[in-house]
Amino acid sequence: MTRTVVITGTTSGFGLDSVRLFASQGWNVVATVRKEADLDVHHDVPNVRTLLLDVNDEAADAAFAEEAIAQFGRVDALVNNAGYYHMGPVEAASMQQIHDQFQTNVFGLMALTKAFVPHFRTQRSGVIVNLSSISADQGYPYTAVYAASKAAVAAFSEGLNVELADFGVSVKAVFPGTHATRIFTKIDQAADVPEDYQAGIQRFFSVQGTGSSPAVTAKGIYEAVTDGKNEKVRYYTGPDAVAIPRSKQLLGAEWYWEEFRNAATGNPSDLWKSLVTRGEEPVEFTL
Ligand SMILES: NC(=O)c1ccc[n+]([C@@H]2O[C@H](COP(=O)([O-])OP(=O)(O)OC[C@H]3O[C@@H](n4cnc5c(N)ncnc54)[C@H](OP(=O)(O)O)[C@@H]3O)[C@@H](O)[C@H]2O)c1
């Protein structure tokens, strides 16, 4: 029986690469975009139906789930990928920006998950994969609001993994490191950043790498959906995402935070640099 996956946010990045990977492995794919102009984005990929969904529109989720299930008769997996990046010192973020970040990355994801759980529960099978981020584990500066939204996704995934275990449904979270996707061209920036922060921002981002190809995380998403390991909840994708939790585990959290604070205040060690970069040119960030 051909399996079906629903993937949100598929115009670019991990979503786009995941659509292509699942389709190439013989899956049916229900892909979502939020603009009519993007409805033909997967026109060259077989067995893909592209539907409109803005994950902020919670009232649309029940009808969307019904429509998605009707496309191929059942759904075996849901990949909650849609999301965006709010960036800047917390002091300069408006509360509206903070609410908006949680609306898309957390509440929208929870609402869509709720719309599909009854289908998976009654079917007695299903996999839900949620996009968290290494920032949920790491605590990057100037991106604390985004990191907090992704930490909420991680905790939600872990709790739900156990809650749905009785019904044969498993829930996982993918923690990508930095990847070169369009997310960095659509940053929601904090406005009116006090001058005091500029030096720290420049310093911090001057030691960040340019990131991996999105195909790396698409592969991780595919593995999370298909490996049958119901007990494995966390999938780290990209060299920085793999190295950071390992180094914390091996060398201890206090060592890690000391290295991190040294890096952020201008004295990154070579070991730290090798953790967060892969030898690429530093990325230029301005706020
Ligand atoms: N790139 C990284 O380094 C990285 C690292 C860790 C985690 N992540 C997470 O991975 C996920 C995918 O990111 P990406 O890097 O592949 O970024 P991307 O290329 O910008 O893709 C994000 C997708 O989400 C869609 N989207 C955003 N807001 C939406 C909404 N309200 N409703 C429906 N769709 C919406 C975008 O649609 P539009 O084209 O219409 O904007 C786009 O299709 C995100 O959850 C992100 O937070 C990314």
The ligand as an SDF file (V2000), in Angstrom:
LIG
                    3D

 48 52  0  0  0  0  0  0  0  0999 V2000
   17.1000   26.8930    8.0810 N   0  0  0  0  0  0  0  0  0  0  0  0
   17.5140   26.6420    9.3110 C   0  0  0  0  0  0  0  0  0  0  0  0
   18.7000   26.8800    9.6310 O   0  0  0  0  0  0  0  0  0  0  0  0
   16.5750   26.0290   10.3240 C   0  0  0  0  0  0  0  0  0  0  0  0
   17.1590   25.5260   11.4910 C   0  0  0  0  0  0  0  0  0  0  0  0
   16.3380   24.9530   12.4510 C   0  0  0  0  0  0  0  0  0  0  0  0
   14.9760   24.8640   12.2470 C   0  0  0  0  0  0  0  0  0  0  0  0
   14.4260   25.3740   11.1030 N   0  0  0  0  0  0  0  0  0  0  0  0
   12.9570   25.2520   10.9590 C   0  0  0  0  0  0  0  0  0  0  0  0
   12.6820   24.4420    9.8220 O   0  0  0  0  0  0  0  0  0  0  0  0
   11.4180   24.8120    9.2620 C   0  0  0  0  0  0  0  0  0  0  0  0
   11.5820   25.0640    7.7740 C   0  0  0  0  0  0  0  0  0  0  0  0
   12.4540   26.1610    7.6160 O   0  0  0  0  0  0  0  0  0  0  0  0
   13.3520   26.4230    6.3120 P   0  0  0  0  0  0  0  0  0  0  0  0
   14.7140   26.7720    6.7960 O   0  0  0  0  0  0  0  0  0  0  0  0
   13.1710   25.3640    5.3200 O   0  0  0  0  0  0  0  0  0  0  0  0
   12.7020   27.8170    5.8460 O   0  0  0  0  0  0  0  0  0  0  0  0
   11.9850   28.3370    4.4960 P   0  0  0  0  0  0  0  0  0  0  0  0
   12.7770   27.9230    3.3090 O   0  0  0  0  0  0  0  0  0  0  0  0
   11.7170   29.7700    4.7360 O   0  0  0  0  0  0  0  0  0  0  0  0
   10.6080   27.5010    4.5120 O   0  0  0  0  0  0  0  0  0  0  0  0
    9.6130   27.7780    5.4520 C   0  0  0  0  0  0  0  0  0  0  0  0
    8.2720   27.3930    4.8620 C   0  0  0  0  0  0  0  0  0  0  0  0
    7.2540   27.6700    5.8460 O   0  0  0  0  0  0  0  0  0  0  0  0
    6.2340   28.4300    5.2060 C   0  0  0  0  0  0  0  0  0  0  0  0
    5.4960   29.2440    6.1730 N   0  0  0  0  0  0  0  0  0  0  0  0
    5.9300   30.2360    6.9720 C   0  0  0  0  0  0  0  0  0  0  0  0
    4.9170   30.7240    7.6920 N   0  0  0  0  0  0  0  0  0  0  0  0
    3.8010   30.0350    7.3520 C   0  0  0  0  0  0  0  0  0  0  0  0
    2.4430   30.0790    7.7200 C   0  0  0  0  0  0  0  0  0  0  0  0
    1.9620   30.9680    8.6100 N   0  0  0  0  0  0  0  0  0  0  0  0
    1.5830   29.1880    7.1650 N   0  0  0  0  0  0  0  0  0  0  0  0
    2.0100   28.2930    6.2470 C   0  0  0  0  0  0  0  0  0  0  0  0
    3.2940   28.2220    5.8180 N   0  0  0  0  0  0  0  0  0  0  0  0
    4.1670   29.0840    6.3700 C   0  0  0  0  0  0  0  0  0  0  0  0
    6.9670   29.2680    4.1620 C   0  0  0  0  0  0  0  0  0  0  0  0
    6.0410   29.7540    3.1930 O   0  0  0  0  0  0  0  0  0  0  0  0
    6.3190   31.0980    2.3440 P   0  0  0  0  0  0  0  0  0  0  0  0
    7.2210   30.7070    1.2030 O   0  0  0  0  0  0  0  0  0  0  0  0
    4.9570   31.5110    1.9010 O   0  0  0  0  0  0  0  0  0  0  0  0
    6.9720   32.0990    3.2490 O   0  0  0  0  0  0  0  0  0  0  0  0
    7.9190   28.2140    3.6130 C   0  0  0  0  0  0  0  0  0  0  0  0
    7.2520   27.3890    2.6930 O   0  0  0  0  0  0  0  0  0  0  0  0
   10.9400   26.0190   10.0610 C   0  0  0  0  0  0  0  0  0  0  0  0
   10.0270   25.5860   11.0490 O   0  0  0  0  0  0  0  0  0  0  0  0
   12.2130   26.5430   10.6960 C   0  0  0  0  0  0  0  0  0  0  0  0
   11.9680   27.2580   11.8770 O   0  0  0  0  0  0  0  0  0  0  0  0
   15.1970   25.9530   10.1410 C   0  0  0  0  0  0  0  0  0  0  0  0
  1  2  1  0
  2  3  2  0
  2  4  1  0
  4  5  1  0
  4 48  2  0
  5  6  2  0
  6  7  1  0
  7  8  2  0
  8  9  1  0
  8 48  1  0
  9 10  1  0
  9 46  1  0
 10 11  1  0
 11 12  1  0
 11 44  1  0
 12 13  1  0
 13 14  1  0
 14 15  2  0
 14 16  1  0
 14 17  1  0
 17 18  1  0
 18 19  2  0
 18 20  1  0
 18 21  1  0
 21 22  1  0
 22 23  1  0
 23 24  1  0
 23 42  1  0
 24 25  1  0
 25 26  1  0
 25 36  1  0
 26 27  1  0
 26 35  1  0
 27 28  2  0
 28 29  1  0
 29 30  1  0
 29 35  2  0
 30 31  1  0
 30 32  2  0
 32 33  1  0
 33 34  2  0
 34 35  1  0
 36 37  1  0
 36 42  1  0
 37 38  1  0
 38 39  2  0
 38 40  1  0
 38 41  1  0
 42 43  1  0
 44 45  1  0
 44 46  1  0
 46 47  1  0
M  CHG  2   8   1  16  -1
M  END
$$$$
